[in-house]
Amino acid sequence: MRVRWPVVATLAFVALAVGFTVLPEVVQGSAASQAEDWTVPRTPWGDPDLQGIWTNENTGTPRQRPARFGEREFLNEDEVAELERQALERYQAALAADDDAGPRSAADVERTQGTVEEGIYGQEYNNVWMEQPREPGPLRWTRTSLIVEPSHGQVPPFTEELLDRVEAREAARAHRGEADTWEDRNLNERCMRPQAATGLQGTVRIIQAPGWVAILPDGLQYPQLISLDAGEHVSSRIRGWFGNARGRWEGDRLVIETTNFNDKQDGGPVLPSRRPLAFFLGSGETLRRVETYERLGPDQMAYGVTTDDPSVYVEPYTVLRPMILDNDFLMLQSGCHEGNYGMPFILSAARADEDYAMRAAQEAAELRKPEIAALRERTEEWLRTGTVRAPDAPVEEVNPDR
């Protein structure tokens, strides 16, 4: 979505102090060698210059590695060529579908049969909010999965402790409807999107000043102003929704380590588990997250995030994905209002038909049962063998937390 990005008052002094650098729009590979004549740009005070608006680069790379690749990290030349061919076909198909209303899905075409000759497509409003197709270039990210550690390329199994917690929440919901109280509604609806849930960045604007970096996310997330003094974290007794972040430079790579999350990241003891059950389900109390930002070329950056939570996963894992410089991207305001006025309507609707709300909750619980059982089996297999099998079918692939 492309809308005007508002100034965040609390961070305005950073922008005023250092200005905003518009970086050159040059294509740069990642799996291939970097351009010989390119070096990492520097700020006036000597830090690597990461400033600009960065958004996820469209790679088609699955988050978890498909079983056919085993532990192979990169695609071969034939596989790259086939993916490039498929991307070009999709682009050409989108152009062929373009008309006064813009590209339309097959469902839109079917739904609007008999109205097209009258110039009514049913897509005019939605098309305003849609990104228009861009001609694909060479595939620059040739990894077989976004997960780079461990070497199996899979999200590690959950711990028995976590699965016990999930099953306890299921039991606590046995006699609850979908909206008995606000506790039954997800954190997004309550305008409390937890920072721990973000496994992959969406779009961010980075602004730097000596000793500081500001990261302003797009949409319903919240800005961070991070000190680069690499000092100690605050006391473990001081906790919050966004934890306590400390930044440092390791060569040309920005490293941000966040701890001290509060113990409410999963929404509480009765909140239904999200489906599919492939998200962060822990309380956040033992979570440690390490993010990295590193320039790969004039318009490409690698963003990494390591999730280390011994009460949730049997081992830490690291996701690495490319981001592309797009200073023309006009960002969404980081604001949330639905929870301010929507919750009374949600709860009152459930009161209007208690039986329906209860049936809906029970049906959702039935859908979760086989997923929880499969997760339990995966953990038990890991405890027996120390190995992780690739899932038969991926439950989530690209950017599951956006």
VEXGU-324266 format. One record per residue: residue number from 0; residue in one letter; x, z, y of N, C-alpha, C in turn. Coordinates in steps of 0.1 Angstrom, whole numbers. Layout:
<rs>
k|r|nx|nz|ny|cax|caz|cay|cx|cz|cy
NUM|a|X|Z|Y|X|Z|Y|X|Z|Y
...
</rs>
This chain:
<rs>
k|r|nx|nz|ny|cax|caz|cay|cx|cz|cy
0|m|8|0|-12|0|0|0|9|0|12
1|r|5|-7|23|13|-8|35|5|-4|47
2|v|7|8|51|1|14|62|11|20|71
3|r|8|24|83|17|29|93|22|43|88
4|w|35|45|89|40|58|85|41|67|97
5|p|35|79|96|35|88|108|48|96|109
6|v|52|100|121|63|108|123|60|122|119
7|v|69|128|111|68|142|107|75|151|117
8|a|68|159|124|73|166|136|85|175|132
9|t|84|182|120|94|191|116|108|184|113
10|l|107|171|111|120|164|108|124|155|119
11|a|117|155|131|119|146|141|133|147|147
12|f|138|160|147|152|162|153|162|155|145
13|v|160|153|132|170|146|124|171|131|128
14|a|159|125|130|159|111|134|165|109|148
15|l|162|119|157|167|118|170|182|119|170
16|a|187|128|161|201|130|161|210|119|156
17|v|204|111|146|213|101|140|207|87|141
18|g|195|86|146|189|72|147|185|68|133
19|f|182|55|131|177|49|119|185|36|116
20|t|192|36|106|201|24|103|193|14|95
21|v|192|2|100|186|-9|92|197|-16|84
22|l|196|-16|71|207|-21|62|205|-35|59
23|p|215|-43|56|214|-57|53|206|-60|41
24|e|198|-71|41|190|-75|30|197|-85|21
25|v|205|-80|12|213|-88|3|211|-84|-11
26|v|209|-94|-20|207|-91|-34|219|-86|-40
27|q|219|-75|-48|230|-70|-55|227|-65|-69
28|g|235|-69|-79|232|-66|-92|236|-51|-95
29|s|231|-46|-107|234|-33|-111|241|-33|-124
30|a|235|-40|-134|241|-41|-147|254|-50|-146
31|a|252|-60|-137|264|-69|-135|273|-62|-125
32|s|285|-67|-123|295|-61|-114|290|-62|-100
33|q|294|-52|-92|290|-53|-78|298|-64|-71
34|a|292|-67|-59|299|-78|-51|313|-73|-47
35|e|323|-81|-48|336|-77|-46|339|-73|-31
36|d|331|-79|-22|333|-77|-8|324|-66|-3
37|w|318|-59|-11|308|-48|-7|314|-35|-9
38|t|313|-26|1|317|-12|-1|305|-3|4
39|v|305|9|-1|294|18|3|295|21|18
40|p|284|18|26|285|21|40|286|36|43
41|r|291|39|55|293|53|59|285|56|71
42|t|281|69|72|275|73|85|287|76|95
43|p|284|78|108|294|80|117|303|92|114
44|w|297|102|106|305|114|103|311|113|89
45|g|310|101|82|318|98|70|311|100|57
46|d|298|104|57|291|105|44|286|91|40
47|p|284|89|27|278|77|22|264|75|29
48|d|261|63|34|249|61|41|238|56|32
49|l|228|65|30|217|62|21|204|60|29
50|q|205|59|42|193|59|50|185|46|49
51|g|172|48|50|163|36|49|151|40|40
52|i|142|30|38|130|32|29|133|26|16
53|w|133|34|6|136|29|-8|123|30|-17
54|t|121|20|-24|109|20|-33|113|15|-47
55|n|106|19|-57|109|15|-71|111|0|-72
56|e|122|-4|-78|124|-18|-81|116|-21|-94
57|n|109|-32|-94|101|-36|-105|110|-42|-116
58|t|112|-35|-127|121|-39|-137|114|-42|-151
59|g|103|-36|-153|96|-37|-166|103|-29|-177
60|t|113|-21|-173|120|-12|-182|111|-1|-187
61|p|108|1|-199|100|13|-204|107|26|-202
62|r|100|36|-200|106|49|-198|113|54|-211
63|q|106|52|-222|112|56|-235|117|43|-242
64|r|128|44|-249|133|32|-256|125|28|-268
65|p|120|16|-268|113|11|-280|122|12|-293
66|a|116|14|-304|123|17|-317|132|6|-320
67|r|128|-7|-317|136|-18|-321|151|-19|-316
68|f|153|-11|-305|166|-11|-299|175|0|-304
69|g|170|9|-312|178|20|-317|184|28|-306
70|e|198|28|-306|205|35|-295|212|25|-286
71|r|208|13|-286|214|2|-278|209|4|-263
72|e|218|5|-254|215|9|-240|211|-3|-232
73|f|216|-15|-235|214|-27|-226|208|-39|-234
74|l|201|-47|-227|195|-59|-233|207|-69|-234
75|n|205|-79|-244|215|-89|-245|210|-101|-236
76|e|218|-112|-235|215|-123|-226|202|-130|-229
77|d|199|-131|-242|187|-138|-246|175|-130|-242
78|e|176|-117|-244|164|-108|-240|162|-108|-225
79|v|173|-108|-217|172|-109|-203|165|-122|-199
80|a|170|-133|-205|164|-146|-201|149|-147|-205
81|e|145|-141|-216|131|-141|-219|122|-132|-209
82|l|127|-121|-205|120|-113|-196|119|-120|-182
83|e|130|-127|-178|129|-134|-166|119|-145|-166
84|r|118|-152|-178|108|-162|-180|94|-157|-179
85|q|91|-145|-185|78|-139|-185|74|-135|-171
86|a|84|-130|-163|81|-125|-149|78|-137|-141
87|l|84|-149|-143|81|-161|-135|67|-166|-139
88|e|64|-165|-151|50|-170|-156|40|-161|-149
89|r|42|-148|-149|32|-139|-143|30|-142|-128
90|y|42|-145|-121|41|-148|-107|34|-161|-105
91|q|36|-171|-113|29|-184|-111|15|-183|-114
92|a|11|-174|-124|-3|-172|-127|-10|-165|-115
93|a|-3|-156|-109|-9|-149|-97|-11|-159|-86
94|l|-2|-168|-84|-3|-178|-73|-15|-187|-76
95|a|-16|-191|-89|-27|-200|-92|-41|-193|-90
96|a|-41|-180|-91|-54|-173|-89|-57|-170|-74
97|d|-47|-173|-66|-48|-170|-52|-59|-179|-45
98|d|-67|-173|-37|-77|-180|-29|-80|-172|-17
99|d|-91|-174|-10|-94|-167|2|-95|-152|0
100|a|-98|-147|-12|-99|-133|-15|-86|-128|-20
101|g|-76|-136|-22|-63|-131|-28|-64|-131|-43
102|p|-53|-127|-50|-52|-127|-64|-63|-118|-70
103|r|-70|-123|-81|-81|-116|-87|-78|-114|-102
104|s|-82|-103|-107|-80|-100|-121|-91|-108|-129
105|a|-89|-109|-142|-99|-115|-151|-112|-108|-150
106|a|-112|-95|-149|-124|-87|-148|-132|-91|-135
107|d|-124|-92|-124|-131|-96|-111|-137|-110|-112
108|v|-130|-119|-119|-135|-133|-120|-148|-132|-128
109|e|-148|-125|-139|-160|-124|-148|-172|-117|-140
110|r|-168|-107|-133|-179|-99|-126|-186|-107|-115
111|t|-178|-116|-109|-184|-123|-97|-188|-137|-100
112|q|-190|-140|-113|-196|-153|-117|-209|-156|-110
113|g|-210|-168|-104|-223|-171|-97|-223|-168|-82
114|t|-212|-161|-78|-212|-157|-63|-201|-164|-56
115|v|-191|-170|-64|-179|-176|-57|-183|-187|-48
116|e|-193|-195|-52|-197|-207|-43|-202|-202|-30
117|e|-207|-190|-30|-212|-184|-17|-201|-177|-9
118|g|-189|-178|-14|-178|-171|-7|-177|-156|-8
119|i|-184|-151|-18|-184|-137|-21|-176|-134|-34
120|y|-165|-127|-33|-156|-126|-45|-156|-111|-50
121|g|-160|-102|-42|-160|-88|-46|-146|-82|-46
122|q|-136|-90|-40|-122|-85|-40|-117|-84|-25
123|e|-126|-88|-16|-120|-88|-2|-115|-75|3
124|y|-123|-64|0|-119|-51|5|-107|-46|-3
125|n|-107|-47|-16|-96|-42|-24|-83|-49|-21
126|n|-84|-62|-18|-72|-70|-16|-64|-65|-4
127|v|-71|-59|5|-63|-54|17|-53|-43|12
128|w|-56|-36|1|-48|-25|-3|-37|-29|-13
129|m|-37|-42|-17|-29|-46|-28|-16|-53|-23
130|e|-5|-50|-30|7|-57|-27|5|-72|-32
131|q|10|-81|-24|9|-95|-28|21|-99|-37
132|p|19|-109|-46|30|-112|-55|42|-117|-48
133|r|54|-113|-54|66|-118|-48|74|-126|-59
134|e|80|-137|-55|87|-145|-65|99|-136|-71
135|p|99|-135|-84|109|-127|-91|123|-134|-90
136|g|133|-126|-89|147|-131|-89|153|-127|-102
137|p|166|-128|-104|173|-125|-116|171|-110|-119
138|l|170|-107|-132|168|-93|-136|180|-85|-134
139|r|179|-75|-126|191|-68|-122|193|-55|-129
140|w|183|-50|-136|184|-37|-143|181|-40|-158
141|t|191|-40|-166|191|-45|-180|191|-34|-190
142|r|188|-22|-186|188|-12|-196|175|-13|-205
143|t|176|-8|-217|165|-8|-227|155|3|-224
144|s|159|13|-216|150|24|-213|155|31|-200
145|l|145|37|-194|149|45|-182|155|58|-185
146|i|152|63|-197|159|75|-202|173|72|-207
147|v|183|78|-200|197|74|-204|204|86|-211
148|e|199|98|-211|204|109|-218|192|117|-223
149|p|191|121|-236|201|119|-247|202|104|-251
150|s|211|101|-260|214|87|-263|202|81|-271
151|h|193|89|-276|181|83|-283|171|76|-274
152|g|172|79|-261|164|73|-251|149|77|-252
153|q|146|89|-257|133|94|-258|131|107|-250
154|v|119|110|-246|116|123|-241|117|133|-252
155|p|125|143|-251|127|152|-262|114|159|-266
156|p|114|164|-278|102|171|-283|100|184|-274
157|f|87|188|-274|84|201|-267|89|213|-276
158|t|91|224|-270|95|236|-278|82|242|-284
159|e|84|250|-294|73|257|-301|66|266|-290
160|e|74|272|-282|68|280|-271|59|273|-262
161|l|62|261|-258|54|253|-250|41|249|-257
162|l|42|245|-270|30|241|-277|21|252|-280
163|d|27|264|-282|18|276|-283|10|278|-270
164|r|17|276|-259|11|278|-246|-1|268|-244
165|v|2|255|-248|-9|245|-247|-21|249|-256
166|e|-18|253|-268|-29|256|-277|-37|269|-272
167|a|-30|278|-266|-37|289|-261|-46|285|-249
168|r|-42|275|-241|-51|270|-231|-63|263|-237
169|e|-60|256|-248|-72|249|-254|-82|260|-259
170|a|-77|270|-265|-85|281|-270|-93|288|-259
171|a|-86|290|-248|-93|296|-236|-104|287|-230
172|r|-103|275|-233|-113|265|-228|-125|263|-237
173|a|-125|270|-249|-135|267|-259|-149|268|-254
174|h|-151|277|-244|-165|279|-239|-166|277|-224
175|r|-157|268|-219|-157|264|-205|-161|250|-203
176|g|-168|247|-192|-172|233|-189|-161|227|-181
177|e|-163|215|-176|-153|208|-169|-151|213|-154
178|a|-160|221|-150|-159|226|-136|-167|239|-135
179|d|-163|249|-143|-169|262|-142|-165|268|-129
180|t|-152|267|-126|-146|272|-113|-135|262|-109
181|w|-129|264|-97|-119|256|-93|-107|256|-102
182|e|-105|266|-111|-94|266|-120|-95|256|-131
183|d|-107|250|-133|-108|239|-143|-105|226|-137
184|r|-102|224|-125|-99|211|-119|-84|210|-117
185|n|-79|198|-117|-65|196|-117|-59|198|-103
186|l|-46|200|-103|-39|204|-91|-40|194|-80
187|n|-40|181|-84|-42|170|-73|-55|172|-66
188|e|-66|175|-73|-79|177|-66|-78|189|-57
189|r|-70|198|-60|-69|211|-52|-58|209|-42
190|c|-53|197|-39|-43|195|-29|-30|204|-32
191|m|-27|205|-44|-16|214|-48|-7|206|-58
192|r|-4|194|-54|5|186|-64|18|193|-65
193|p|22|197|-77|35|204|-78|47|195|-78
194|q|57|200|-72|70|192|-72|75|190|-86
195|a|73|199|-95|79|198|-108|73|186|-116
196|a|61|181|-112|55|170|-119|61|157|-117
197|t|69|156|-106|74|142|-103|87|140|-111
198|g|85|131|-121|96|128|-130|104|116|-125
199|l|97|107|-117|104|95|-111|99|94|-97
200|q|108|90|-88|104|88|-74|95|76|-73
201|g|87|76|-63|79|64|-59|86|57|-47
202|t|82|59|-35|88|54|-23|93|66|-15
203|v|105|66|-9|110|76|-1|117|70|11
204|r|116|77|22|125|74|34|135|85|35
205|i|148|81|36|159|90|36|165|90|50
206|i|167|101|56|173|103|70|184|113|68
207|q|195|110|74|207|119|73|212|124|86
208|a|217|136|86|224|142|97|236|150|92
209|p|246|153|100|257|161|95|253|173|88
210|g|256|175|75|252|186|67|238|187|62
211|w|230|176|65|216|177|61|211|163|56
212|v|201|163|47|195|151|44|180|154|43
213|a|172|145|48|157|146|48|152|135|39
214|i|143|139|29|137|130|20|122|130|22
215|l|116|120|27|102|119|30|95|110|20
216|p|87|116|11|81|107|1|68|101|6
217|d|64|90|-1|52|83|2|40|90|-5
218|g|29|90|1|17|95|-5|16|110|-6
219|l|9|115|-17|5|129|-17|17|138|-23
220|q|28|137|-17|39|146|-19|44|151|-6
221|y|54|159|-6|58|166|7|72|164|10
222|p|76|164|23|90|161|27|99|173|24
223|q|111|170|22|122|180|19|133|178|30
224|l|137|190|35|149|190|43|159|198|36
225|i|170|192|32|179|198|22|193|200|29
226|s|198|212|28|211|215|32|222|210|22
227|l|232|205|28|243|199|19|255|209|19
228|d|253|221|21|264|231|21|268|235|6
229|a|260|231|-4|263|234|-18|263|249|-20
230|g|256|257|-12|256|271|-13|248|276|-25
231|e|248|289|-26|241|295|-37|226|294|-35
232|h|218|293|-46|204|294|-45|199|308|-40
233|v|188|308|-35|182|321|-31|179|330|-43
234|s|176|342|-41|173|351|-52|162|345|-61
235|s|164|347|-74|154|342|-84|140|349|-82
236|r|139|359|-74|126|366|-71|119|358|-60
237|i|126|349|-53|119|341|-43|116|327|-48
238|r|103|324|-50|99|312|-57|88|305|-49
239|g|87|292|-52|77|284|-45|73|272|-52
240|w|63|265|-47|58|253|-54|69|242|-54
241|f|78|242|-45|88|231|-44|102|236|-48
242|g|103|249|-52|115|254|-56|125|256|-44
243|n|138|258|-48|148|260|-37|159|249|-40
244|a|160|240|-31|169|229|-33|183|231|-26
245|r|194|227|-32|207|227|-26|213|213|-29
246|g|219|207|-19|225|194|-21|240|194|-19
247|r|247|184|-25|261|183|-23|265|168|-26
248|w|277|164|-22|282|151|-25|292|152|-36
249|e|290|143|-46|300|142|-57|305|127|-56
250|g|316|125|-48|321|112|-45|311|105|-36
251|d|305|94|-40|295|87|-32|281|90|-37
252|r|280|99|-46|267|102|-51|261|115|-45
253|l|249|115|-40|242|126|-36|235|134|-47
254|v|238|146|-49|233|155|-59|225|166|-53
255|i|212|167|-58|203|177|-53|198|185|-65
256|e|202|198|-65|198|207|-76|187|216|-71
257|t|176|217|-78|164|225|-74|161|235|-85
258|t|160|248|-81|156|258|-91|145|267|-83
259|n|142|278|-89|133|288|-83|119|282|-81
260|f|114|274|-90|100|270|-90|91|282|-93
261|n|79|281|-88|70|292|-92|65|290|-106
262|d|57|299|-111|52|299|-125|38|293|-126
263|k|34|284|-116|20|279|-116|20|263|-117
264|q|31|257|-121|32|243|-120|23|236|-130
265|d|18|243|-140|9|236|-150|-6|239|-147
266|g|-8|246|-136|-22|248|-131|-29|260|-136
267|g|-22|269|-145|-29|281|-149|-33|281|-163
268|p|-39|292|-168|-41|294|-182|-54|287|-188
269|v|-62|281|-179|-74|275|-184|-75|260|-180
270|l|-65|255|-172|-66|241|-168|-64|232|-179
271|p|-73|222|-181|-71|213|-192|-58|205|-192
272|s|-52|203|-203|-40|195|-204|-43|181|-200
273|r|-34|174|-192|-36|161|-189|-34|152|-201
274|r|-41|141|-201|-39|131|-211|-33|118|-205
275|p|-24|111|-212|-17|116|-225|-8|128|-222
276|l|-6|135|-233|2|148|-231|17|145|-231
277|a|21|137|-221|35|133|-220|41|137|-206
278|f|34|146|-199|39|150|-186|45|164|-187
279|f|50|169|-176|56|183|-176|44|193|-178
280|l|44|200|-189|33|209|-192|37|224|-190
281|g|49|226|-185|54|240|-185|50|247|-172
282|s|52|260|-171|48|268|-160|58|265|-148
283|g|70|261|-151|80|259|-140|89|270|-138
284|e|87|281|-145|95|294|-142|109|292|-146
285|t|112|284|-157|125|282|-162|131|268|-159
286|l|124|261|-150|128|247|-147|140|246|-138
287|r|149|238|-142|160|234|-133|160|218|-132
288|r|160|213|-120|159|198|-119|171|194|-110
289|v|178|183|-115|189|178|-108|186|163|-105
290|e|186|159|-92|183|146|-88|196|140|-82
291|t|198|127|-84|210|120|-79|205|107|-72
292|y|212|104|-61|210|91|-54|223|85|-52
293|e|225|72|-56|238|65|-55|236|51|-52
294|r|242|46|-41|241|32|-37|248|23|-47
295|l|242|13|-52|248|3|-61|252|-10|-54
296|g|245|-13|-43|248|-25|-35|240|-24|-22
297|p|241|-35|-14|235|-35|-1|220|-31|-1
298|d|212|-35|-12|198|-32|-12|193|-26|-24
299|q|203|-19|-32|199|-13|-44|205|1|-46
300|m|197|10|-51|202|24|-53|197|29|-66
301|a|205|37|-73|201|43|-86|196|57|-83
302|y|184|60|-87|178|74|-86|178|80|-100
303|g|183|91|-101|183|98|-114|177|112|-113
304|v|171|117|-124|165|130|-124|167|136|-138
305|t|173|147|-138|175|155|-151|166|167|-151
306|t|157|167|-161|148|178|-163|154|188|-174
307|d|157|200|-169|163|210|-178|154|222|-178
308|d|146|224|-188|137|235|-189|136|240|-204
309|p|144|250|-207|145|254|-221|132|260|-227
310|s|122|263|-219|110|268|-224|100|256|-226
311|v|104|244|-223|94|233|-224|100|222|-233
312|y|113|218|-231|119|208|-240|130|214|-248
313|v|132|208|-260|143|213|-269|157|210|-263
314|e|158|200|-254|170|196|-248|167|190|-235
315|p|177|190|-225|174|183|-212|174|168|-214
316|y|168|161|-205|169|147|-205|170|141|-191
317|t|176|129|-190|178|123|-177|172|109|-177
318|v|165|107|-166|159|94|-163|167|87|-151
319|l|170|75|-153|177|67|-142|170|54|-140
320|r|166|52|-127|159|39|-124|164|34|-111
321|p|163|21|-109|167|15|-96|156|16|-86
322|m|161|17|-73|152|16|-62|158|5|-53
323|i|149|-2|-45|153|-13|-37|150|-10|-22
324|l|158|-14|-14|157|-12|1|145|-20|6
325|d|136|-14|13|124|-22|18|120|-15|31
326|n|128|-18|42|125|-11|54|112|-16|61
327|d|106|-27|55|93|-31|60|81|-24|54
328|f|84|-16|44|73|-8|37|68|3|46
329|l|55|2|50|49|12|59|42|22|51
330|m|47|35|52|44|45|42|31|52|44
331|l|25|57|33|13|65|34|16|79|40
332|q|7|84|48|8|97|53|8|107|41
333|s|17|117|42|17|127|31|7|138|35
334|g|-5|135|32|-16|145|35|-26|145|24
335|c|-33|156|22|-43|157|12|-55|165|18
336|h|-67|159|17|-78|165|23|-90|167|13
337|e|-89|159|2|-101|160|-7|-104|174|-12
338|g|-94|182|-15|-96|195|-19|-103|204|-9
339|n|-102|200|4|-108|208|15|-123|207|15
340|y|-129|196|11|-143|195|11|-149|190|-2
341|g|-141|184|-11|-146|179|-23|-149|189|-34
342|m|-142|200|-34|-144|210|-45|-158|216|-45
343|p|-164|219|-34|-178|225|-35|-187|214|-42
344|f|-185|202|-39|-194|191|-44|-192|190|-59
345|i|-179|191|-64|-176|190|-78|-182|201|-85
346|l|-181|213|-80|-186|225|-87|-201|225|-87
347|s|-207|221|-76|-222|221|-75|-228|210|-85
348|a|-221|199|-86|-225|189|-96|-225|194|-110
349|a|-215|202|-113|-215|208|-127|-226|218|-128
350|r|-229|225|-118|-240|235|-119|-254|228|-121
351|a|-255|216|-115|-267|208|-117|-270|205|-131
352|d|-260|203|-139|-262|199|-153|-251|206|-161
353|e|-253|219|-164|-243|227|-172|-241|221|-186
354|d|-252|217|-192|-250|211|-206|-241|199|-206
355|y|-243|190|-196|-235|178|-196|-220|182|-193
356|a|-218|191|-184|-204|196|-181|-197|202|-193
357|m|-205|209|-201|-199|215|-213|-196|204|-224
358|r|-205|195|-225|-203|184|-235|-191|176|-231
359|a|-189|173|-218|-178|165|-213|-165|173|-217
360|a|-165|186|-214|-153|194|-217|-150|194|-232
361|q|-160|195|-241|-158|195|-255|-153|181|-260
362|e|-158|171|-254|-154|157|-258|-139|155|-254
363|a|-135|160|-243|-121|158|-238|-112|166|-247
364|a|-117|178|-251|-109|187|-260|-106|180|-274
365|e|-117|173|-279|-115|166|-291|-105|155|-290
366|l|-104|148|-279|-95|138|-277|-80|143|-277
367|r|-79|155|-272|-66|161|-271|-60|167|-284
368|k|-69|170|-293|-65|176|-306|-55|168|-314
369|p|-57|155|-316|-47|148|-324|-34|146|-316
370|e|-35|145|-303|-23|144|-295|-14|157|-297
371|i|-21|168|-296|-13|181|-297|-8|182|-311
372|a|-15|178|-321|-10|179|-335|2|170|-337
373|a|2|158|-331|13|149|-332|25|155|-325
374|l|23|161|-314|34|167|-307|40|179|-315
375|r|32|186|-322|36|197|-330|44|192|-342
376|e|40|181|-348|47|175|-359|61|169|-354
377|r|61|164|-342|74|159|-337|84|170|-335
378|t|79|182|-330|88|193|-328|93|198|-342
379|e|84|199|-351|88|204|-365|98|195|-371
380|e|96|182|-369|106|173|-375|120|175|-368
381|w|120|177|-355|133|179|-348|139|192|-353
382|l|131|202|-355|137|215|-360|143|213|-374
383|r|137|204|-383|141|202|-396|154|193|-397
384|t|154|183|-388|164|172|-390|173|171|-378
385|g|169|176|-366|177|174|-354|177|160|-349
386|t|167|152|-353|166|139|-348|153|136|-341
387|v|152|126|-333|140|122|-326|137|108|-329
388|r|125|106|-334|121|92|-337|114|86|-325
389|a|116|73|-323|108|66|-312|94|66|-316
390|p|85|68|-306|70|67|-310|66|54|-314
391|d|56|54|-323|51|41|-328|45|32|-317
392|a|39|39|-308|33|32|-296|36|41|-284
393|p|41|35|-273|44|44|-262|31|49|-255
394|v|31|62|-252|19|68|-245|20|66|-230
395|e|32|65|-225|34|62|-211|47|56|-209
396|e|48|47|-199|61|40|-198|66|42|-184
397|v|61|34|-174|68|34|-161|61|44|-152
398|n|69|53|-146|64|62|-135|51|69|-139
399|p|51|77|-149|39|83|-153|33|94|-144
400|d|41|98|-135|37|109|-126|32|105|-113
401|r|31|92|-110|26|86|-97|12|81|-99
</rs>
